[in-house]
Amino acid sequence: MHQQNPSIGRPPKELKGFSKVAVAAGESKTVEIVLEIRHAPSFWDEMENAWISEKDTYDVLVGPH
């Protein structure tokens, strides 16, 4: 996931979920990864001692790495 206009420095890519699946050559599988809407765009703010979720546009990045 990537936040387009964060108010703090955030990495360009943040891992929010994954699933390890064995796939044989020529085979395909469908994998479902569930992201909690509360935590997916959030970051932990140590000063506030709370999860912060900013109103913004987020890109969901899907791929092998």
C-alpha distances in whole Angstrom, upper triangle without the diagonal:
4,7,10,13,12,16,15,14,11,10,8,6,5,7,7,10,12,15,18,20,24,24,28,28,28,27,24,22,20,17,16,13,13,11,13,12,14,11,8,8,10,12,15,18,21,23,23,22,20,16,15,13,14,14,12,10,7,6,5,6,9,11,14,12
4,6,9,9,13,13,12,8,8,6,5,7,9,10,13,16,19,22,24,27,27,31,31,31,30,27,25,23,21,20,17,17,14,15,14,15,13,10,8,11,12,16,18,21,23,22,22,20,17,15,13,12,13,10,9,6,5,7,7,11,14,16,14
4,6,6,10,10,10,8,9,8,9,9,12,12,16,19,22,25,27,30,31,34,35,35,33,30,29,26,24,22,19,19,15,16,14,15,13,11,8,10,11,15,16,19,21,20,21,18,15,13,10,9,10,7,6,5,6,9,11,15,17,20,18
4,6,10,11,11,10,11,9,11,12,16,16,19,22,25,28,30,33,33,36,36,36,35,32,31,28,26,25,22,22,19,19,17,18,17,14,11,13,14,18,19,22,23,22,24,21,18,16,13,11,10,7,6,6,7,11,12,16,19,22,20
4,7,9,10,10,12,11,13,14,18,18,22,24,28,31,33,36,37,40,40,40,39,36,34,32,29,28,25,24,21,21,18,18,17,16,12,13,14,17,17,20,21,20,22,20,17,14,12,9,9,7,7,9,11,14,16,20,22,25,23
4,5,7,7,10,10,13,13,16,17,20,23,27,30,32,36,36,40,40,40,39,36,34,32,29,27,24,23,20,19,17,17,15,14,10,11,10,13,13,16,17,17,18,17,14,11,10,8,9,8,9,10,12,15,17,20,23,25,23
4,7,9,12,13,16,16,19,19,23,26,30,33,35,39,40,43,44,44,43,40,38,35,33,31,27,26,22,22,19,18,17,16,13,12,11,13,12,15,14,15,17,16,14,11,11,8,10,10,12,13,16,19,20,24,26,28,26
4,6,10,12,14,14,17,18,22,25,29,31,34,37,38,42,42,43,42,39,37,35,32,30,27,26,22,22,20,18,17,16,13,12,10,11,10,13,13,14,16,15,14,11,12,10,13,13,15,14,17,19,20,23,25,27,24
4,7,9,12,12,16,17,21,23,27,29,32,35,36,40,40,41,40,37,36,34,31,29,26,26,22,22,21,20,18,17,14,13,11,13,12,14,15,17,18,17,16,14,14,13,16,14,16,15,16,18,19,22,23,25,22
4,6,8,8,12,13,17,20,23,26,29,31,33,36,36,37,36,33,32,30,27,26,22,22,19,19,18,18,15,14,11,11,9,11,12,15,16,17,18,17,14,13,13,12,15,13,14,12,13,15,15,18,20,21,18
4,5,6,10,12,16,18,21,23,26,29,30,33,33,34,33,31,30,28,25,24,21,21,19,20,19,19,16,14,12,13,11,14,15,17,19,20,20,19,17,16,15,15,17,16,15,13,13,14,13,16,17,18,15
4,7,10,13,16,17,21,23,25,28,28,31,31,32,31,29,28,26,24,23,20,21,18,20,19,20,17,15,13,14,14,17,18,21,23,23,24,22,19,18,17,16,17,15,14,11,10,11,11,14,15,16,13
4,7,9,12,13,17,19,21,24,25,28,28,29,28,26,24,23,20,20,17,18,15,17,17,18,15,12,12,13,13,16,18,21,23,24,23,21,18,17,16,16,18,16,14,11,9,9,8,11,12,13,10
4,6,9,11,15,17,20,23,25,28,29,30,28,26,24,22,19,18,15,15,13,14,15,15,12,9,9,11,10,13,16,18,21,21,20,18,15,15,14,15,17,16,15,11,10,10,9,11,13,14,11
4,6,8,11,14,17,20,21,25,26,27,25,23,21,19,16,15,12,13,11,13,14,15,12,9,11,12,12,15,18,20,23,23,21,20,16,17,16,18,19,18,17,13,12,10,9,10,11,12,9
4,7,11,14,17,20,22,26,27,28,26,23,20,18,15,13,9,9,7,9,11,12,9,6,9,10,11,14,17,19,22,22,20,18,14,15,14,16,18,17,16,12,12,10,10,11,13,14,12
4,7,10,13,17,19,22,24,25,23,20,17,15,12,10,6,7,7,10,12,14,11,9,12,13,15,17,20,23,26,25,23,21,17,18,17,19,21,20,19,15,14,11,11,10,12,12,12
4,7,10,13,15,19,21,22,19,17,14,13,9,9,7,9,10,13,16,17,15,13,16,17,18,20,24,26,29,28,26,24,21,22,21,23,24,23,22,18,16,13,12,10,10,10,10
4,6,10,12,16,18,19,17,14,12,11,8,8,7,10,12,15,18,20,18,16,19,21,22,23,27,29,32,32,29,27,24,25,24,27,28,27,25,21,19,16,14,12,11,11,12
4,7,10,13,16,17,15,14,12,12,9,11,11,14,16,19,22,24,21,19,22,24,24,26,30,31,35,34,32,30,27,29,28,30,31,30,28,24,22,18,17,14,12,10,12
4,6,10,13,14,11,10,8,10,8,11,12,15,18,21,24,26,24,22,25,27,28,30,33,35,38,38,35,33,30,32,30,32,33,32,30,26,24,20,18,15,13,11,13
4,7,10,12,10,10,9,11,11,14,15,19,21,25,28,30,28,25,28,30,31,33,37,38,42,41,39,37,34,35,34,36,37,35,33,29,27,23,21,17,15,13,15
4,7,8,6,7,7,10,11,15,17,20,23,26,29,31,29,27,30,32,33,35,39,40,44,43,41,39,36,37,35,37,38,36,33,30,27,23,21,17,15,12,16
4,6,5,8,10,13,15,18,20,24,27,30,33,35,33,31,33,35,37,39,42,44,47,47,45,43,40,41,39,41,41,39,36,33,30,26,24,20,17,15,18
4,5,8,11,15,17,20,22,26,28,32,34,37,35,32,34,37,38,40,44,46,49,49,47,45,41,42,40,42,42,40,37,33,30,27,24,20,17,15,19
4,7,10,14,16,20,22,26,28,32,34,37,35,32,35,37,39,41,45,47,50,49,48,45,42,42,40,42,41,39,36,33,29,26,24,20,18,16,20
4,7,11,13,17,19,23,26,29,31,34,33,30,33,35,37,39,43,45,48,47,46,43,40,40,38,40,40,38,35,31,28,25,23,19,17,15,19
4,7,10,13,16,20,22,26,28,31,29,27,29,32,34,36,40,42,45,44,43,40,37,37,35,36,36,34,31,28,25,22,20,16,14,14,17
4,6,10,13,16,19,23,25,28,27,24,27,29,31,34,37,40,43,42,40,37,34,35,32,34,34,32,30,26,24,20,18,15,14,13,17
4,7,10,13,16,20,21,25,24,21,24,27,29,31,35,37,40,39,38,35,31,32,29,31,31,29,27,24,21,17,16,13,13,14,17
4,7,10,13,16,19,22,20,18,21,23,26,28,32,34,37,36,34,31,28,29,26,28,28,27,25,21,19,15,15,11,12,12,15
4,6,10,13,15,18,17,15,18,21,23,26,29,32,35,33,31,28,25,26,24,26,26,25,23,19,18,14,14,12,13,14,16
4,6,10,12,15,14,12,15,17,19,22,25,28,31,29,28,25,21,22,20,22,23,22,20,17,16,12,12,10,12,14,15
4,7,9,12,11,10,13,15,18,20,23,26,29,27,25,22,19,20,18,20,21,21,19,16,16,12,14,13,15,17,18
4,6,9,8,6,10,11,14,17,20,23,25,23,22,19,15,16,14,17,17,17,16,13,13,11,13,13,16,17,17
4,5,6,6,9,10,13,15,18,21,23,21,19,16,13,14,12,15,16,17,17,14,15,13,16,16,19,21,21
4,6,5,7,9,12,15,17,21,22,20,19,16,12,12,10,12,13,14,14,12,14,12,16,17,20,22,22
4,6,7,7,10,12,14,17,19,16,16,12,9,9,8,11,12,14,15,14,16,15,18,19,23,25,24
4,6,5,8,9,13,15,18,16,14,11,8,9,8,11,13,14,15,13,15,14,16,18,20,22,21
4,6,9,11,15,18,20,18,17,14,11,11,9,11,13,13,13,10,11,10,12,14,17,19,18
4,7,10,13,16,18,17,17,13,10,8,6,8,9,9,10,7,10,10,13,15,18,21,19
4,7,9,13,15,13,13,10,6,5,4,7,10,11,12,11,13,14,16,18,21,23,21
4,6,10,12,11,11,8,6,5,7,9,12,13,15,13,15,16,17,20,22,24,21
4,6,9,8,7,6,5,6,9,12,15,17,18,17,19,19,21,23,25,26,24
4,6,5,6,6,6,6,10,12,15,17,20,19,21,22,24,26,28,29,27
4,6,5,7,9,10,14,15,19,21,23,22,25,25,27,29,31,32,29
4,6,8,11,11,14,16,19,21,24,24,26,27,29,32,34,35,32
4,5,8,9,12,14,17,20,23,23,26,26,28,31,33,35,32
4,7,9,13,15,19,21,24,23,26,26,28,30,32,33,31
4,6,10,13,16,18,21,20,23,23,25,27,30,31,29
4,7,10,13,15,18,17,19,19,22,24,26,28,26
4,6,10,12,15,14,17,18,21,23,26,28,26
4,7,9,11,11,14,15,18,21,24,26,24
4,6,9,10,14,16,18,22,25,27,25
4,7,9,13,15,19,22,25,28,26
4,6,10,13,16,19,23,26,24
4,7,10,13,16,20,23,22
4,7,10,13,16,19,18
4,6,10,13,16,15
4,7,10,13,13
4,7,10,9
4,7,8
4,6
4
